[in-house]
Every structure is written in C-alpha cells, then in structure tokens.
Amino acid sequence: MASNTKEALGNALKQMLAVKPIEKITVKDLVEICGVNRQTFYYHFDDVYDLLEWVFEEDANKVLPSEVTFSRWREDVILFFKYLQDNSTFALNIYNSQSRTYMLRYYKRRIQSCIRSFAVIVSEDQNIDRSDFEFVVEFYSNCVVGLISQWLDLGMKLPKEITKDRLMAILENSVENLLNRFKK
C-alpha cells in the first residue's frame, strides 16, 4: 500500500504541475487529489520538493539507463532527451521554476553515472590517473547538462544547427580520444 500511496502522490504532483508552478503546489492540493490526509503525506515525504526528487528517481529508474553500454551508447544518450520530451510539461514546469537546481543536479548525477560506466569500458587497460579520469567524466557530464539546459531554455527546440546527427558525430569516439590524452 505504501508504494501505491507514493505513486498516487507522485501522479498528483505531475497532474498539478500541468496547471500550477511547483512553488504554488501545496501538500493540501496533493492530498485532496489522492484522498489521503496530510499525515499520510508526511509519513512518506518531508515536503513537496522531497516528493519531486522521489518522482525524478522513480521515473528515471523506469526509463533511463543507469549505465551506458558500449554497444548501445547512442540509444542510451537519446533516451535522456526522449524522456524529457515525453514528459515535457513536467520537465518544463520544473525547469522554469525555482526548483531547476533539483532537476539539473539529478540529471547530472544520472548522466555522470552513465558516462563513468562508459569511460570505464573504453579506458580499460590504460594507465590514466584517477583524477584525470574523473575530470573527463565531469567535463562530459557538464556538456550534456549544458545542452539539456539550452534545450529546455528554448522550450525544447534546439537551434537548427544542433541536430541529432551532429550530436552523435561530436560524441563518436570523443570520450575515448579525451581519455587517451591523459594516458601515462
């Protein structure tokens, strides 16, 4: 039952985000939609922002990769954009609110995990200092989060010069090439 209650509250949050910015959504709004009391909400979550983070995590675990495999990296990268596009109302409302940092911090952690898993594969048997390895992961994570931010800033419309094919061309062998520059 607890997981159903949490899911119901998460769905209520998504429903409310279609009509209100996150800053205007109250616990009262959410519990009225779900037909539960405030105490039930606070049993599961500290506040609306805690629920928001839980929704990010749950959605991502269902849809987004937690690591990127070498053979599927292109598809895995596209999944992040597809997820945001499929949940555009939710994503844009969060991004255009004071809660933007929750969203970007979450996606950066998730993207870092994916890039790190990929970088481990492509740097196997190479002598690369751990701090250099982490620098490359951080660099690419910031690049992807920056691109996602620009895309969201533009209402999920990338400038015409940024195409899927160009993105894939830039990413092709780029992690490997950058890691090779740090070989000892």
C-alpha positions as CSV (number, residue, x, y, z in Angstrom):
1,M,0.0,0.0,0.0
2,A,2.8,2.4,0.8
3,S,4.3,2.2,-2.7
4,N,0.8,2.8,-4.2
5,T,0.3,5.9,-1.9
6,K,3.7,7.3,-3.0
7,E,2.9,6.6,-6.7
8,A,-0.5,8.3,-6.2
9,L,1.2,11.4,-4.6
10,G,3.7,11.4,-7.5
11,N,1.0,11.3,-10.1
12,A,-0.9,14.0,-8.2
13,L,2.2,16.2,-8.3
14,K,2.6,15.6,-12.1
15,Q,-1.1,16.5,-12.5
16,M,-0.8,19.7,-10.5
17,L,2.3,20.7,-12.5
18,A,0.2,20.8,-15.6
19,V,-1.7,23.7,-14.1
20,K,0.5,25.3,-11.4
21,P,4.2,26.0,-10.9
22,I,5.8,23.9,-8.2
23,E,6.1,26.9,-5.8
24,K,2.3,27.1,-5.8
25,I,1.6,23.4,-5.2
26,T,0.8,22.6,-1.6
27,V,0.6,19.4,0.4
28,K,-3.2,20.2,0.7
29,D,-3.5,20.2,-3.1
30,L,-1.8,16.8,-3.4
31,V,-3.7,15.0,-0.5
32,E,-7.0,16.2,-1.8
33,I,-6.3,14.7,-5.2
34,C,-5.3,11.4,-3.6
35,G,-7.9,11.3,-0.9
36,V,-5.4,10.8,1.9
37,N,-4.6,13.0,4.9
38,R,-1.7,15.3,5.5
39,Q,-0.2,12.9,8.0
40,T,0.0,10.2,5.3
41,F,1.9,12.6,3.0
42,Y,4.3,13.5,5.8
43,Y,4.8,9.8,6.6
44,H,6.3,9.4,3.1
45,F,7.8,12.8,2.3
46,D,9.2,15.8,4.1
47,D,7.7,18.3,1.7
48,V,6.7,18.8,-1.9
49,Y,10.3,19.1,-3.0
50,D,11.1,15.7,-1.4
51,L,8.3,14.2,-3.4
52,L,9.6,15.9,-6.5
53,E,13.0,14.3,-6.0
54,W,11.4,10.9,-5.5
55,V,9.4,11.4,-8.7
56,F,12.6,12.1,-10.6
57,E,14.2,9.0,-9.2
58,E,11.3,6.7,-9.8
59,D,10.7,7.9,-13.3
60,A,14.3,7.7,-14.2
61,N,14.7,4.1,-12.8
62,K,11.8,3.0,-15.0
63,V,13.0,4.7,-18.2
64,L,16.6,6.0,-18.1
65,P,19.8,3.8,-18.2
66,S,21.9,3.8,-15.0
67,E,24.9,2.9,-17.1
68,V,25.8,3.2,-20.8
69,T,26.9,0.1,-22.6
70,F,29.5,0.4,-25.3
71,S,27.3,-1.2,-28.0
72,R,24.2,1.0,-27.2
73,W,25.7,4.3,-26.2
74,R,23.9,6.3,-29.0
75,E,20.5,4.9,-28.0
76,D,21.2,5.5,-24.3
77,V,22.1,9.1,-24.9
78,I,19.0,9.7,-26.9
79,L,16.9,8.2,-24.0
80,F,17.6,11.2,-21.8
81,F,16.2,13.6,-24.4
82,K,13.3,11.3,-25.2
83,Y,12.4,11.0,-21.5
84,L,12.3,14.8,-21.2
85,Q,10.3,15.2,-24.4
86,D,7.8,12.6,-23.4
87,N,7.4,14.4,-20.0
88,S,7.7,17.9,-21.4
89,T,5.0,19.6,-19.3
90,F,6.5,18.2,-16.1
91,A,10.1,18.9,-17.2
92,L,9.4,22.5,-18.4
93,N,7.4,23.4,-15.4
94,I,10.2,22.2,-13.1
95,Y,12.9,23.7,-15.2
96,N,11.2,27.1,-15.4
97,S,10.7,27.2,-11.6
98,Q,12.9,27.8,-8.6
99,S,13.3,24.1,-8.5
100,R,15.5,24.0,-11.6
101,T,18.5,23.0,-9.5
102,Y,16.8,19.8,-8.2
103,M,16.3,18.8,-11.8
104,L,19.7,19.7,-13.1
105,R,21.5,18.2,-10.1
106,Y,19.5,15.0,-10.5
107,Y,20.2,14.7,-14.3
108,K,23.9,15.5,-13.8
109,R,24.3,12.7,-11.2
110,R,22.5,10.3,-13.5
111,I,24.5,11.3,-16.6
112,Q,27.8,11.2,-14.7
113,S,27.0,7.6,-13.7
114,C,26.3,6.7,-17.4
115,I,29.4,8.5,-18.7
116,R,31.6,6.9,-15.9
117,S,30.3,3.4,-16.8
118,F,31.1,4.0,-20.5
119,A,34.5,5.6,-19.7
120,V,35.5,2.6,-17.5
121,I,34.9,0.3,-20.6
122,V,36.9,2.5,-23.0
123,S,39.8,3.1,-20.7
124,E,40.3,-0.5,-19.7
125,D,44.0,-1.5,-19.5
126,Q,45.0,2.2,-19.9
127,N,47.2,3.9,-17.3
128,I,45.1,7.0,-16.6
129,D,45.3,8.9,-13.3
130,R,42.0,8.7,-11.4
131,S,41.7,12.5,-11.1
132,D,42.2,12.8,-14.9
133,F,39.6,10.1,-15.4
134,E,37.1,11.9,-13.1
135,F,37.9,15.2,-14.9
136,V,36.9,13.7,-18.2
137,V,33.6,12.3,-16.7
138,E,32.9,15.8,-15.2
139,F,33.6,17.5,-18.5
140,Y,31.2,15.4,-20.5
141,S,28.6,15.5,-17.8
142,N,28.7,19.3,-17.8
143,C,28.5,19.3,-21.6
144,V,25.4,17.1,-21.7
145,V,23.7,19.0,-18.8
146,G,24.5,22.3,-20.6
147,L,22.9,21.0,-23.8
148,I,19.9,19.8,-21.9
149,S,19.6,23.3,-20.2
150,Q,19.9,25.1,-23.5
151,W,17.2,22.8,-25.0
152,L,14.9,23.4,-22.0
153,D,15.6,27.2,-22.2
154,L,14.4,27.2,-25.8
155,G,11.2,25.3,-24.9
156,M,12.7,22.0,-26.1
157,K,13.6,23.3,-29.5
158,L,17.2,23.2,-30.4
159,P,18.7,25.7,-32.8
160,K,18.7,24.3,-36.3
161,E,22.5,23.9,-36.3
162,I,22.2,21.4,-33.4
163,T,20.9,18.2,-34.9
164,K,20.9,14.6,-33.6
165,D,23.4,13.6,-36.4
166,R,25.8,16.4,-35.4
167,L,25.5,15.5,-31.7
168,M,26.3,11.9,-32.5
169,A,29.2,12.9,-34.7
170,I,30.7,15.0,-31.8
171,L,30.2,12.2,-29.3
172,E,31.6,9.5,-31.6
173,N,34.9,8.4,-30.0
174,S,35.2,11.6,-28.1
175,V,35.3,10.1,-24.6
176,E,38.0,7.6,-25.8
177,N,40.0,10.3,-27.5
178,L,39.9,12.6,-24.5
179,L,40.9,9.8,-22.1
180,N,43.8,8.9,-24.4
181,R,45.2,12.4,-23.9
182,F,45.6,11.6,-20.3
183,K,47.4,8.2,-20.7
184,K,50.7,7.9,-18.9
